[in-house]
Amino acid sequence: PCLVEATVVGILSYFFFQDFTPSWCATLGFVVAAVSPAVVVPSLLGLEQRGYGRGSGVPTLVVAAAALDDVLSLSGFGVSLGFAVSVSSGPLLPATLWADAIRAPLEIVSGLLIAFIGATIFKALLGLNNTTQDKLLVIPDPVASTAVISALCLVSTFGLKRLGLSGASALSTLALSFLAGRAMGKSCANDVGSRLSIVWSRLGQPALFALLGAAVNTDGIRAAGPALGLLAISLVFRFFTTLMVTCQRPWNERIFIALAWLPKATVQAAIGAVPLDAAESNSDQRRGQIVLAVSVVAVLVTAPLGALAIAYTGPKLLHKEQDDHSTIQQHTHEDKVPHIEPTVKSEENRPLGNLQAGEHCT
């Protein structure tokens, strides 16, 4: 679905907007194609806690696929942006044709390599190198783990961007967080994730959307009309592509998964203004304004509608599993009901009025 939507957006933007080169079309396509984890993850986890889709694993599937969707979108965005704005290539690669040709594999390899090095440093600093039968000998401190992983991710992100590898910076952050989470254990990883979630919701997310709104130019809002048409067509393609790739599931689950993969918010807010910041010429700045305007329209339209679609269709399309606690209580109640044996009257205690004909009382 991500690649299909990115392709459709790229093709349509070539006809909808003037002076859009193929590299800028691909950049806009990957910006729009990313799914918002800030909308999908809380909504799906809330449905799973209430028992909807727990047996079939639909919430877990949607959340995991959304994460992979974002990885693919960010990697494609970084590579496409490198072709679109080759002037700001950085000191590592010159602004030549051969450098643009090797940029994609170089960003993937360098991002994964930096992530592996960062994960090794993370384990060395927290003493997580020694394990016995896949069990940690040292339980890491959640506060120290949060500080170390945040510092390593910031260093890798800004360091690779300084070298002109913006796609590798996003990929290294995601891969480094995954490797660090595997190294610290599930309980500590959940604790670190909850701490970072608090920082994100109280500080990072308001600042990000405030900066996004401040960066929007009134000239770029003129692209809102074509952006709505572009979004409508691309979302239809994404919806039916999701129905096709989930063909082995029941129809109700397929429709819900297709609706749950539509909202967009945080990724577009995070990378929507990056092409405008990287642009140097007037034509590139104009294209960057259009990319930013389309990102804002995508957030304003799909985020609330997607959240409402998940909240409304989840209880109607997903099967609700019986909670184990309520099942145990039901069995306990049944065990407490006294069992009444049926009474059978013997011949000796039968009343005189019930004697049959031919019988006499002895």
N, C-alpha and C positions, 0 to 999 in steps of 0.2 A: 504493500500500500504506500509506503513512503516513497519508493522509487517511482511508482506510477504517478503519484500526486506531484512530485518534483518535476517529472517529465512534462506533465500536462501544463503546469504553471509556467515552465520554461518556454514551451511552444506558444502558449497563449500570450505571454508577455512580449514575445517577439513581434506579435501583431497588434497588441493593445498599446504599447508604449513606443514612442519614437526613439531612434538612436540606441536601442538596446542591442548590444552585441551578444553573440551566443554565450560568452563567459558570464556576462551580467544576467542573462536569462537563467543560466544554471544556478547562479548565486541566489537570485530571488526564489527559484524553485525550492532549493534546500532550506531557505529561511522559512518559507510558508509550510513546508512538508512536516516539520517537527511537531510532535505531540507534546502538550504541556503536562509535565508530571505534577505541577502544583494543583491542577484540576482533577486529573485522573486518579492519582494515588489516594488522596483523602476520601474521595467519593467511593472508590472501590473498596478501600479498607473498611469504611463505614458499612457498606452492604455486606461484606464478609463477616463482620462482627455480629450483624443481625441474622446471619445464617443463610443469606441469599447467595446461591452459586457456590457454596462451600464444598458440596459433594462433587460437583463437576470441575472445580478448580478454575472457573472463569475469571474471578478477580485476580488470582495469581497470574494467570495467562496474560491478561490485559496489562497489568503493571509491568511484568517482565518484558513484554513486547514493546511497551512504550519506552522503556529504558534503552532497548536495542535500537528503536526508532530514532531516539535522540542521538545516540552514538553515530549512527549512519548519517543523520542530517548534519551534525556538527563536522564530521570528517569531510563530507561532500562540500559543505559550505566553505571550509578552509581551503580546500583544493581549488574550488571554483573562484574564490576571491583572489587567490594567488594569480590565476590567469587574467582576471578582470582588472586588477590594479597591480600591474607588474612593476610600476615605478617604485613602489615602496617594498621592494623584495627583501630588503635587509642586507646585512653584511655577509651573510652566508652564501647567498645565491645572487649572481648578477642579473640584471634585467635583459636577459637574452632568451632566444627561442629554446635552446637546449636546456636551459635552467627551468623554464616552464614545463618542458616535457618530463623531466625527472622529479618535479616537485611532488606529485601525488605519491609515488612510492617512497620518496624520501621522508615526507611528513608522517606516513603510517609507520615506517620503521623507526624513525627518531622518536615519535610519540610513545611507542611501546617500549623502546629501549630506555628512555628517561623514566618511564613508569616503573620498569623493573629495577633500575638503579635507586629510585626513590623508595620503593618498597624494601629493598635491602638495607638502606640507611635507616628506615623506620624500624625494622626489626632489630638492627644493631643498637639503636639508641634506647629502645625499650627492653632489650634483653630477651627477645622472642626467638632467637636462633636455635635454642635447645628445646627439642620436643622429644617425648617418649610415647611411641605408638599413637601418633597424631594428637597427643594431649600436651597442653602447654605446661611447662614446669614453673613458669612465672606468670601470674595473673597481672595483666597490664592495668595501670591506673587510667581510668576514663578521661580525667582532666588532662593528664600528660599526653595521652594518645590523641585527644582532640587538638591540643596545641601543636604537636609535632606534625600531624597529618595536614593541618591547615597551613603551617609554614612551608612544608614540602610542596603542597599543591600551588601555593602562591608563587614560590620560587620557580617551579617548572612552567607555570602559565606565563608569567612575565618574562622569564628568561627565553623561552622559545618564541614568544612574540617579538622580543628584541632581536632575535635572529631572523625574523620574517617568516616563521612557521606557525601561523595562527591555527591552522588545522591540527597540527601536532600538539599544540598547547591544550586544546580541548580534549583530544584523545588521551594525552598523558594524564590529565587530571582524573578522567573517568577510570582509566586502567589502574592508576596508582591507588585510588580509593578502593577499588575492588580487591586488589592484592593486599592492601593493608587490612581490610575487613576480614579477609580469609586468615590473615596472620594473627589477629588479635582475638579471634573467637567470636561466637555468635552473640553472647551476652554483652561483652564489651563493645562490639560493633553496634548493637542496638542502642547502648547508652551514648556512644559517641554520635550516632545518627540523631538521637533525640536532642542532644545539646546543639548540634549544628542546625537542626531544624528550628530551634528557638531563636538562634542568632539570625537565621535567614528570614523567618516570619516577622521578627520585631525590628530588624535593622536593614538587612540586605534587600528584601523585597520592596518595602516602601521607598527606599532610596533609588532602587533600580527603576521603578515605574515613575518616580518623580523626575529622574533624569531623562527617561524616555519621553515623557510629555513635554519637558522643557526643550528637547532637541527637535521637536516637530515644528516644521516651518509651514506657514499658511500657504505658501506656494505648492508644497507637496500635497496638501489636502485636496487639491484639484484632481489628484489621481484616485480619489476615493470612489468615484463612480465606476471607472474601469476595474478597480480593485474588487468591488462587490461582485461584479460579473465573473471576474477571474476566480474568486473564492468559491462562488456557487458552483461553477462548472467543475473545478478541481475536487471539491468535496463530494460531488456526485460520483466522479470517477473513483475516488478513494473508498466511498461507501460500497460500491458494487465490487471493487477489487477485494475488499475485506470479506464480502459474502462468498467470493470464489475461493479464497485461500483457506477459509474455515468450512469447507464443504462437508467435512466428516462429522460435523457437530449438528445438533438439532437446529431447526429454523429459528426458534426463539433465542437461542444463545448466539447464533450467527448475527441476528439483527442487533442484539444488545452490544456485541463486540464491535460491530461496525459503527454504532453510535458512540461508543466509549472512546474510540480512536479519533474523534473529530475535533475536540477542543484544543485551542492553542492559546498560550499566554506567556509563560516565563521565558521559554527559549526565544521567541520572537522579540520579547523585551530585552533580552540579554544581547542578542546579536543583530537586531534590526538596525542599530545605529553604527555598527562596525564598518560597513562599506562606506558610509558617509565620512567617518573619521579617517579612513584610509585613502579616500579620494583626494587628488591634488589638482587635477585639471578641472575646468569649469564643466565640461561635459560629464566627467565622472561624478562630480558633486551633484549635478542634476539627476543623474541616475541613482545616486545614493539617497537623495531626497525621496524619490519614488519608492525605493525599497523600504525606507523607513515608514512612509505613508501606508504602504500595503501591510506592513507589519502591525501598525497601529489598528488598522481596520480589521485585520484578522483577530487581534486580541479582543477588540470591542464587540465583535459579532459572535465569534465561536466560543469564547470562554463562558459567558453566562448561559448561552443556549446549550452548550455541551454539558455543563453542570446540571441544568434543569432536565436534560434528556436522560442523563444517568440516574438522577434521583427519582424521576417519574417512571421510567421503563424498567429499572432494576427489579423492584418488587413484582412487576407484572410479567416480566419475561424470564426471570430466574427462579429456579425451584428453591424453596426454603427448606433447609435441613432441620430436623428436630434436634434441639440442644441436648447434649448428653446429660446435663444436670437435671433438666426437666424430665427426661426419660427415667433417670434413677429415682426421682421423687415419685413418679407415677407407679413404678414397680414397688417402691416401698409402701405406698398407700394401699396397693392391692394386697401386699403381704399382711397388712394390719387388719384387713377385713376378716372377721371370724368365719370359719367354714362350718356350715350347719349341715349335719348329716340327716338324710331323710329318715323319718321314723316309720317303722313297719310294725303294725300291731300283730301280735301273736294270736294263735287260736285260743289261748287260755284267757287273754284279756279282752276277747271280743264281747261286746254288750249283748244282753239277752234279746234285745229287739232286733238284732241282726241275724238271729238263728234262721237257718234255712228250713224249708219244709222237710219233715221226716226226721229232724234232729230233736233230741230231748236233752234236758239239762240233767246232769248227773250230780 
